[in-house]
């Protein structure tokens, strides 16, 4: 089913007819007051359990869902360009959830992939999309995509992203960005062809921070395919949206597109406060993104602003309980992200990946895009090997109980948590890989082998 034009128009009407707010009032009053009210109403204060990063209490997850639903109706999404809140009633939010697909297919031929709703502890294998849109040099873009697409556990591709186009800086909001939309599609498809996986689904458009990349690359001849690829709509901040996202929504509809990935993030330690308010906000924001952007794949993970990741205890707890809240109480395809901060050729990156992917697998997440190698802060700092490990863990953990998952992650968080604020950058793709042969250097391979064996000994059924 294509994106519903009437629903697009309805959202545009709300963006121009909703209540007006000053940014400061929305951020400092509307948002935190609504979340604090729900914390009190549902008895959620101090429910974060740092000693057990994966929640195992179904009633608690359900209370977070109810709190999130009510908070979503009260907060809405503030459109930056109109300063008006796009609001939906609880009934409208529930109706939007009913319209969202429980499963859908992307890709072509033997590379078609089924994205399907998963419950907590569900043995259904989740979908692994790689990598997050980390910037890489233009000359290694295709080899890196080829290396990623060669990994059997990888189902779909989002990034990486380009820093330059034909040698020119990719300037945000400029015509360069429009050109980058189609250019990235060409480069991605070449990498996929070299890997022998023609037809693999892709997310559009990793290199573009604004709507211009989607306008230039999605639905144009030779670009991203409306029937087979996802359009990425990422909101700009907690409970915010913009014309940029609405342009992407409208363009997807005009092109006959069928599937949108609607997501964002919530800052733990920001306006929502601690892990309890953050978890409610993650649920509420997820529901709003389904209603506003007709998300086929939807989810909002937390970032801890102290280290700009989510592999610490508080963020992992908020990540797990919010995903469980949505996966237990809806039938949508839940999307999430593991935000690592360590770089390639470090055991810390593998430990962070092991913890986050196990948590999301047992908490009912259907699809993860990763990894955020080196926190996305360094150019060329990603490699295929950590993405292979992430896919192996994500799929091996499917079917474990949350209690089993919790026991595993409790063993590995202490191995890196003291380094979260002073994380190792690791090495670039060119440093930790033989770029011609697309093989990791012996040191990186050895670290992978050692951590994988540790994971097996801890009870993760890796092959």
GIJOPE-V782829 format. One line per field, one symbol per residue. ss: DSSP state (H for helix, E for strand, C for the rest). psi: psi as a letter, one per 30 degrees, with the letter a starting at -180 (. if undefined). burial: + if it has 16 or more other ideal C-beta (glycine too) atoms within 10 Angstrom, else -. A space follows every 10 residues. Layout:
# GIJOPE-V782829
ss->???
psi->???
burial->???
This chain:
# GIJOPE-V782829
ss->CCCCHHHHHH HHHHHHHCCE CCHHHHHHHH HHHHHHHHHH HCCCCCCCCC CCCCCCCHHH HHHHHHHHHH HHHHHCEEEC CCCEEECCCH HHHHHHHHHC CCEEEECCHH HCEEEECCCC CCCCCCEEEE CCCCEECHHH HHHHHHHHHC CCCCCEECCC EECEECCEEC CCCCHHHHHH HHHHHHHHHH HHHHHCCCCC EEEECCCCCC CHHHHHHECC CCCECCCCCE EEEECCCCCE ECHHHHHHHH HHHHCCCCCE EEEEEEEECC CCCCHHHHHH HHHHHHHHHH HHHCCCEEEE EEEECCCCEC CCHHHHHHHH HHHHHHHHHC CCEEEEECCC CCCCCCHHHH HHHHHHHHHH HHCCCCEEEE CCHHHHCCCC CCCHHHHHHH HHHHHHCCCC CHHHHHHHHH HHHCCCHHHC CCCCCCCCHH HHEECCCCEE CHHHHHHHHH HHHHHHHCCC CCC
psi->klkjeeeeee eeeeffflkk kkeeeeefde deeeeeeeee eghfkgfkjf fifjkgjeee eeeeeeeeee eeeeeakkje ffgkkjkkle eeeeeeeefk kfllklllbg gkkjjkkklk gkfkklkjkl llikklkefg eeeeeeeeff kefkelkeaa lkfljhfkkj kkglfeeeef eeeeeeeeee eeeefhhkfk llkkkefkfa feeeeffkfl kfakjefflk kkjklfljhl aleeeeeeee eeeegglfkk jjlblkjkfb efbaeeeeee eeeeeeeeee eeghkejklj llkjfeghah gleeeeeeee eeeeeefffl gljkklkjil flllhkfeee eeeeeeeeee efggkekkka likgggfkkg illfefeeee eeeeeefkfl leeeeeeeff ffefffffge fikkfbllef egkjeefhkl leeeeeeeee eeeeeeffgk ik.
burial->--+---++-+ ++-++--+-- +----++--+ ++-+++-++- -+-+--+++- -+++++---+ +-++++++++ ++++++++++ -+-+++++-- --+--++--+ +--++++--- +-+-++++-+ ++--++++++ ++++++++-+ ++++++++++ +-++++++++ ++--+----+ -----+++++ +++++-+++- ++-++-+-++ ++++++++++ +++++++++- --++++-+++ +++++-++++ ++++++++++ +++-+-++++ ++++++++++ +++-++++++ ++++++++++ ++++++++++ ++++--++++ ++++++++++ ++++++++++ -+++++++++ ++++++++++ ++++++++++ ++++++++++ ++++++-+++ ++++++++++ ++++++++-+ -+-+++++++ +++-+++-++ --++++++++ -++----+-+ ---+--++-- ++-++--+-+ ---
